[in-house]
Amino acid sequence: EKQEEDTLRELRLFLRSLTDRLVQDRRFKAFTKPVDKDQVPDYHSVVQHPMDLSTMLSKIDQQKYLTVKDYLHDVDLIWNNALHYNPDNDPYDRQIRHRAYALRDMVHGIIKAELEEDVERNCELIKEAR
Ligand SMILES: CC(=O)c1csc(NC(=O)C2C[NH2+]C2)n1
């Protein structure tokens, strides 16, 4: 009903605002768009479940995220994929892993600082009831 739609809309507004800040952050440029098969030919043989910030923005609009937990699942995919594809001790791999950790920690920090606790609790109840 009405208040359920209000709660889900508040979640979408929060997730869009959060994702936009990540997209604007130059550290996270490598995570903003799907990896291009032509530029990184072996990427999709190594990474089974690719994820990126532009895909996440589309999923917000398609109402694919009913809870913050669903959104965090995709943030963890970006993070884990980066660690998995960049395991070496060379400067580039280390830099992209560092940025993946920075992305994950920034997301958790913003959620803790800015999302009212009961919004997530209400979203999880709405999701269960559907
Ligand atoms: C998105 C992502 O994690 C990504 C894109 S390119 C890349 N890594 C490289 O190009 C090589 C440096 N060692 C592998 N990682």
The ligand as an SDF file (V2000), in Angstrom:
LIG
                    3D

 15 16  0  0  0  0  0  0  0  0999 V2000
   37.2880   -3.8720  -13.1420 C   0  0  0  0  0  0  0  0  0  0  0  0
   38.5870   -4.5560  -12.8230 C   0  0  0  0  0  0  0  0  0  0  0  0
   38.7430   -5.1480  -11.7470 O   0  0  0  0  0  0  0  0  0  0  0  0
   39.6740   -4.5110  -13.7950 C   0  0  0  0  0  0  0  0  0  0  0  0
   39.6100   -3.9430  -15.0440 C   0  0  0  0  0  0  0  0  0  0  0  0
   41.1060   -4.1570  -15.8100 S   0  0  0  0  0  0  0  0  0  0  0  0
   41.7700   -4.9650  -14.4750 C   0  0  0  0  0  0  0  0  0  0  0  0
   43.0440   -5.4920  -14.3670 N   0  0  0  0  0  0  0  0  0  0  0  0
   43.9790   -5.4730  -15.4110 C   0  0  0  0  0  0  0  0  0  0  0  0
   43.7350   -4.9320  -16.4560 O   0  0  0  0  0  0  0  0  0  0  0  0
   45.2850   -6.1710  -15.2650 C   0  0  0  0  0  0  0  0  0  0  0  0
   46.2620   -5.6650  -14.2540 C   0  0  0  0  0  0  0  0  0  0  0  0
   46.4500   -7.0650  -13.7430 N   0  0  0  0  0  0  0  0  0  0  0  0
   45.2520   -7.4970  -14.5000 C   0  0  0  0  0  0  0  0  0  0  0  0
   40.8710   -5.0860  -13.4700 N   0  0  0  0  0  0  0  0  0  0  0  0
  1  2  1  0
  2  3  2  0
  2  4  1  0
  4  5  2  0
  4 15  1  0
  5  6  1  0
  6  7  1  0
  7  8  1  0
  7 15  2  0
  8  9  1  0
  9 10  2  0
  9 11  1  0
 11 12  1  0
 11 14  1  0
 12 13  1  0
 13 14  1  0
M  CHG  1  13   1
M  END
$$$$
